[in-house]
Amino acid sequence: TSLDSYKGRCYDLEPVKGEENQYIAYVAYPIDLFEEGSVTNLFTSIVGNVFGFKALRALRLEDLRISPAYAKTFQGPP
């Protein structure tokens, strides 16, 4: 189904050392979800949706990795 093709996937989960009930989650999203060349779309999709998830008491984005193929769709210096 479309949901299976386009949902984000948590591919790793690490406990935070010295912190009870805190974890670092590694999540990957299919590139087809994002509009080419649109930083606004990328951040709205990731940050807006995930940070609005009320089941989480606290959340912090620590890193964002973009594939070289997707990065080439953005205008600006290389």
DSSP file (Angstrom, degrees, kcal/mol; ACC not computed):
  #  RESIDUE AA STRUCTURE BP1 BP2  ACC     N-H-->O    O-->H-N    N-H-->O    O-->H-N    TCO  KAPPA ALPHA  PHI   PSI    X-CA   Y-CA   Z-CA
    1    1 A T     >        0   0    0      0, 0.0     4,-1.4     0, 0.0     5,-0.1   0.000 360.0 360.0 360.0 169.0    0.0    0.0    0.0
    2    2 A S  H  >  +     0   0    0      1,-0.2     4,-2.2     2,-0.2     5,-0.2   0.883 360.0  58.0 -61.5 -39.0    1.0    3.6   -0.2
    3    3 A L  H  > S+     0   0    0      1,-0.2     4,-1.6     2,-0.2    -1,-0.2   0.914 104.9  50.2 -59.4 -43.0    1.4    3.8    3.6
    4    4 A D  H  4 S+     0   0    0      1,-0.2    -1,-0.2     2,-0.2    -2,-0.2   0.851 114.2  45.8 -63.6 -33.6    4.0    1.0    3.5
    5    5 A S  H  < S+     0   0    0     -4,-1.4    -1,-0.2     1,-0.2    -2,-0.2   0.816 122.2  32.1 -77.8 -31.6    5.9    2.8    0.7
    6    6 A Y  H  < S+     0   0    0     -4,-2.2    -2,-0.2    -5,-0.1    -3,-0.2   0.432  86.9 108.7-114.1   0.1    5.9    6.3    2.2
    7    7 A K  S  < S-     0   0    0     -4,-1.6     2,-0.1    -5,-0.2    21,-0.0  -0.468  71.8-107.2 -79.6 152.6    6.0    6.0    5.9
    8    8 A G        -     0   0    0     21,-0.1     2,-0.4    -2,-0.1    21,-0.2  -0.400  33.1-145.9 -70.1 153.7    9.1    7.0    7.9
    9    9 A R  E     -A   28   0A   0     19,-2.8    19,-2.7    -2,-0.1     2,-0.8  -0.986   9.1-140.7-129.6 128.9   11.1    4.1    9.4
   10   10 A C  E     +A   27   0A   0     -2,-0.4    17,-0.3    17,-0.2     3,-0.1  -0.775  24.9 174.7 -82.2 114.2   13.0    4.0   12.7
   11   11 A Y  E     +     0   0A   0     15,-2.3     2,-0.3    -2,-0.8    -1,-0.1   0.503  62.6  18.5-103.9  -4.7   16.1    2.0   11.8
   12   12 A D  E     -A   26   0A   0     14,-1.0    14,-2.7     2,-0.0     2,-0.4  -0.964  55.3-168.3-160.8 149.2   17.9    2.3   15.1
   13   13 A L  E     -A   25   0A   0     -2,-0.3    12,-0.2    12,-0.2    -3,-0.0  -0.965  10.4-176.3-143.0 121.2   17.2    3.2   18.7
   14   14 A E  E     -A   24   0A   0     10,-2.7    10,-3.3    -2,-0.4     2,-0.2  -0.962  25.8-123.4-121.5 134.6   19.9    3.9   21.3
   15   15 A P  E     -A   23   0A   0      0, 0.0     2,-0.5     0, 0.0     8,-0.3  -0.500  32.0-114.7 -69.3 144.4   19.4    4.6   25.0
   16   16 A V    >   -     0   0    0      6,-2.7     3,-1.9     3,-0.3     6,-0.2  -0.709  36.9-112.3 -80.0 124.4   20.9    7.9   26.1
   17   17 A K  T 3  S+     0   0    0     -2,-0.5     3,-0.1     1,-0.3    -1,-0.1  -0.339  96.8   6.9 -61.5 130.8   23.7    7.1   28.6
   18   18 A G  T 3  S+     0   0    0      1,-0.1     2,-0.5    -2,-0.1    -1,-0.3   0.500 108.3 102.2  78.8   4.1   23.0    8.2   32.1
   19   19 A E    X   -     0   0    0     -3,-1.9     3,-1.0     3,-0.2    -3,-0.3  -0.972  65.9-137.2-126.3 119.5   19.4    9.2   31.3
   20   20 A E  T 3  S+     0   0    0     -2,-0.5     3,-0.1     1,-0.2    -3,-0.0  -0.535  85.0   2.3 -75.7 137.0   16.4    7.0   32.2
   21   21 A N  T 3  S+     0   0    0     -2,-0.2     2,-0.4     1,-0.2    -1,-0.2   0.776 100.9 121.5  59.5  31.0   13.7    6.6   29.6
   22   22 A Q    <   +     0   0    0     -3,-1.0    -6,-2.7    -6,-0.2     2,-0.3  -0.981  36.0 175.7-124.7 139.6   15.5    8.7   27.0
   23   23 A Y  E     -A   15   0A   0     -2,-0.4     2,-0.6    -8,-0.3    -3,-0.0  -0.945  31.9-130.8-140.2 155.6   16.5    7.5   23.6
   24   24 A I  E     -A   14   0A   0    -10,-3.3   -10,-2.7    -2,-0.3     2,-0.4  -0.962  30.3-162.0-104.9 121.0   18.1    8.6   20.3
   25   25 A A  E     -A   13   0A   0     -2,-0.6     2,-0.6   -12,-0.2   -12,-0.2  -0.883   8.9-151.7-107.3 134.5   15.9    7.4   17.4
   26   26 A Y  E     -A   12   0A   0    -14,-2.7   -15,-2.3    -2,-0.4   -14,-1.0  -0.928  20.9-176.8-105.8 118.7   17.2    7.2   13.9
   27   27 A V  E     -A   10   0A   0     -2,-0.6     2,-0.4   -17,-0.3   -17,-0.2  -0.949  10.4-164.0-123.4 135.0   14.4    7.7   11.4
   28   28 A A  E     -A    9   0A   0    -19,-2.7   -19,-2.8    -2,-0.4    -2,-0.0  -0.942   3.7-163.0-118.5 140.7   14.6    7.6    7.6
   29   29 A Y        -     0   0    0     -2,-0.4   -21,-0.1   -21,-0.2     2,-0.1  -0.941  30.5-103.6-119.9 143.1   12.0    8.9    5.2
   30   30 A P    >   -     0   0    0      0, 0.0     3,-1.8     0, 0.0     4,-0.2  -0.427  26.8-130.5 -63.0 137.2   11.6    8.0    1.5
   31   31 A I  G >  S+     0   0    0      1,-0.3     3,-1.6     2,-0.2   -25,-0.0   0.749 101.3  74.1 -62.8 -24.6   12.9   10.8   -0.7
   32   32 A D  G 3  S+     0   0    0      1,-0.3    -1,-0.3     3,-0.0     4,-0.1   0.674  83.4  69.3 -64.3 -15.8    9.7   10.8   -2.8
   33   33 A L  G <  S+     0   0    0     -3,-1.8     2,-0.4     2,-0.1    -1,-0.3   0.715  91.5  72.3 -72.9 -19.7    7.9   12.5    0.1
   34   34 A F  S <  S-     0   0    0     -3,-1.6     2,-0.3    -4,-0.2     3,-0.0  -0.786  82.5-119.5-110.6 140.8    9.8   15.7   -0.4
   35   35 A E    >   -     0   0    0     -2,-0.4     3,-1.5     3,-0.2     7,-0.2  -0.543  41.5-106.6 -72.0 132.2    9.5   18.4   -3.1
   36   36 A E  T 3  S+     0   0    0     -2,-0.3    -1,-0.1     1,-0.2    35,-0.1  -0.343  98.2   7.1 -61.8 136.9   12.7   18.8   -5.0
   37   37 A G  T 3  S+     0   0    0     33,-0.4     2,-0.7     1,-0.1    38,-0.3   0.581  96.6 121.5  72.8  11.2   14.6   22.0   -4.2
   38   38 A S    <>  +     0   0    0     -3,-1.5     4,-2.0     1,-0.2    -3,-0.2  -0.854  32.0 174.8-116.1 100.3   12.3   23.0   -1.4
   39   39 A V  H  > S+     0   0    0     -2,-0.7     4,-2.6     2,-0.2     5,-0.3   0.882  86.4  57.1 -63.8 -38.3   14.0   23.5    2.0
   40   40 A T  H  > S+     0   0    0      1,-0.2     4,-2.5     2,-0.2     5,-0.2   0.930 107.6  46.1 -59.5 -47.4   10.7   24.7    3.4
   41   41 A N  H  > S+     0   0    0      2,-0.2     4,-2.4     1,-0.2    -1,-0.2   0.908 112.1  52.0 -62.0 -42.6    8.9   21.5    2.3
   42   42 A L  H  X S+     0   0    0     -4,-2.0     4,-2.1     1,-0.2     5,-0.3   0.952 115.1  39.4 -59.6 -52.5   11.6   19.4    3.8
   43   43 A F  H  X>S+     0   0    0     -4,-2.6     4,-1.9     1,-0.2     5,-1.2   0.863 114.8  52.6 -71.3 -35.5   11.6   21.1    7.2
   44   44 A T  I  <>S+     0   0    0     -4,-2.5     5,-0.8    -5,-0.3     4,-0.4   0.919 111.6  47.7 -63.6 -42.0    7.8   21.4    7.4
   45   45 A S  I  <5S+     0   0    0     -4,-2.4     4,-0.4    -5,-0.2     5,-0.3   0.913 123.9  29.6 -65.4 -43.8    7.5   17.7    6.7
   46   46 A I  I  X5S+     0   0    0     -4,-2.1     4,-1.9    -5,-0.2     5,-0.3   0.966 130.3  31.0 -83.3 -58.2   10.0   16.5    9.2
   47   47 A V  I  X5S+     0   0    0     -4,-1.9     4,-2.1    -5,-0.3     5,-0.3   0.918 120.3  49.7 -71.9 -44.5    9.9   19.1   12.0
   48   48 A G  I  ><S+     0   0    0     -5,-1.2     4,-0.7    -4,-0.4    -3,-0.2   0.917 117.5  38.3 -63.5 -44.6    6.3   20.2   11.7
   49   49 A N  H  4<S+     0   0    0     -5,-0.8    -2,-0.2    -4,-0.4    -1,-0.2   0.927 121.1  41.8 -74.2 -45.6    4.9   16.7   11.8
   50   50 A V  H >< S+     0   0    0     -4,-1.9     3,-1.5    -5,-0.3    -3,-0.2   0.918 114.5  49.4 -71.6 -43.4    7.2   15.0   14.3
   51   51 A F  H 3< S+     0   0    0     -4,-2.1    -1,-0.2    -5,-0.3    -2,-0.2   0.692 105.9  59.2 -72.3 -16.3    7.3   17.9   16.8
   52   52 A G  T 3< S+     0   0    0     -4,-0.7     2,-0.8    -5,-0.3    -1,-0.3   0.429  74.1 115.9 -87.5   0.9    3.6   18.1   16.7
   53   53 A F    X   -     0   0    0     -3,-1.5     3,-1.6     1,-0.2    -3,-0.0  -0.613  53.0-161.1 -75.8 106.8    3.2   14.5   17.9
   54   54 A K  T 3  S+     0   0    0     -2,-0.8    -1,-0.2     1,-0.3    -3,-0.0   0.645  79.0  74.9 -70.2 -16.8    1.6   15.0   21.3
   55   55 A A  T 3  S+     0   0    0      2,-0.0     2,-0.4    -3,-0.0    -1,-0.3   0.683  83.8  82.1 -69.5 -15.3    2.5   11.5   22.7
   56   56 A L    <   -     0   0    0     -3,-1.6     3,-0.1     1,-0.1     0, 0.0  -0.764  61.4-163.9 -93.0 132.9    6.1   12.8   23.1
   57   57 A R  S    S+     0   0    0     -2,-0.4     2,-0.3     1,-0.3    -1,-0.1   0.825  78.8   4.9 -80.9 -32.6    6.9   14.8   26.2
   58   58 A A        +     0   0    0      2,-0.0     2,-0.3     0, 0.0    -1,-0.3  -0.994  64.9 177.5-152.2 147.6   10.2   16.2   24.8
   59   59 A L        -     0   0    0     -2,-0.3     2,-0.4    -3,-0.1    -8,-0.0  -0.984   4.8-174.0-154.2 139.5   11.9   16.0   21.5
   60   60 A R        -     0   0    0     -2,-0.3     2,-0.6     0, 0.0    -2,-0.0  -0.993  20.2-140.0-138.8 130.2   15.1   17.4   20.0
   61   61 A L        +     0   0    0     -2,-0.4     3,-0.1     1,-0.2    -2,-0.0  -0.801  27.6 168.7 -87.2 119.3   16.4   17.3   16.4
   62   62 A E        +     0   0    0     -2,-0.6     2,-0.3     1,-0.3    -1,-0.2   0.692  59.7  11.2-104.9 -23.7   20.1   16.7   16.6
   63   63 A D        -     0   0    0      2,-0.0     2,-0.4     0, 0.0    -1,-0.3  -0.995  50.9-166.2-156.6 148.6   21.1   15.8   13.1
   64   64 A L        -     0   0    0     -2,-0.3     2,-0.5    -3,-0.1    -3,-0.0  -0.967  10.7-166.5-140.5 121.5   19.6   15.9    9.6
   65   65 A R        -     0   0    0     -2,-0.4     2,-0.4     0, 0.0    -2,-0.0  -0.924   1.8-166.0-114.0 134.1   21.3   14.0    6.7
   66   66 A I        -     0   0    0     -2,-0.5    -2,-0.0     3,-0.0     5,-0.0  -0.949  26.3-113.4-119.7 135.2   20.3   14.6    3.1
   67   67 A S     >  -     0   0    0     -2,-0.4     4,-2.6     1,-0.1     3,-0.2  -0.336  25.7-119.8 -64.3 148.0   21.3   12.3    0.2
   68   68 A P  H  > S+     0   0    0      0, 0.0     4,-1.7     0, 0.0    -1,-0.1   0.870 113.7  56.2 -56.3 -37.7   23.7   13.9   -2.3
   69   69 A A  H  4 S+     0   0    0      1,-0.2     4,-0.3     2,-0.2    -2,-0.0   0.907 111.5  42.1 -62.7 -41.5   21.1   13.3   -5.1
   70   70 A Y  H >4 S+     0   0    0     -3,-0.2     3,-1.6     1,-0.2   -33,-0.4   0.886 109.8  57.6 -72.7 -38.5   18.5   15.3   -3.2
   71   71 A A  H >< S+     0   0    0     -4,-2.6     3,-1.5     1,-0.3    -1,-0.2   0.838  97.6  62.9 -60.4 -32.8   20.9   18.0   -2.1
   72   72 A K  T 3< S+     0   0    0     -4,-1.7    -1,-0.3     1,-0.3    -2,-0.2   0.659  90.4  67.9 -67.7 -15.1   21.7   18.7   -5.8
   73   73 A T  T <  S+     0   0    0     -3,-1.6     2,-0.3    -4,-0.3    -1,-0.3   0.620  83.2  91.9 -80.1 -11.3   18.1   19.8   -6.3
   74   74 A F  S <  S-     0   0    0     -3,-1.5     2,-0.2    -4,-0.3   -36,-0.1  -0.615  77.1-126.5 -84.8 142.0   18.6   22.9   -4.2
   75   75 A Q        +     0   0    0    -38,-0.3    -2,-0.1    -2,-0.3    -1,-0.0  -0.524  66.4  63.1 -80.0 154.0   19.7   26.1   -5.8
   76   76 A G  S    S-     0   0    0     -2,-0.2    -2,-0.0     2,-0.0     0, 0.0  -0.671  91.8 -25.0 124.4-178.4   22.8   27.9   -4.4
   77   77 A P              0   0    0      0, 0.0    -3,-0.0     0, 0.0     0, 0.0  -0.313 360.0 360.0 -67.4 150.2   26.4   27.2   -4.0
   78   78 A P              0   0    0      0, 0.0    -3,-0.0     0, 0.0    -7,-0.0   0.479 360.0 360.0 -69.5 360.0   27.6   23.6   -4.0
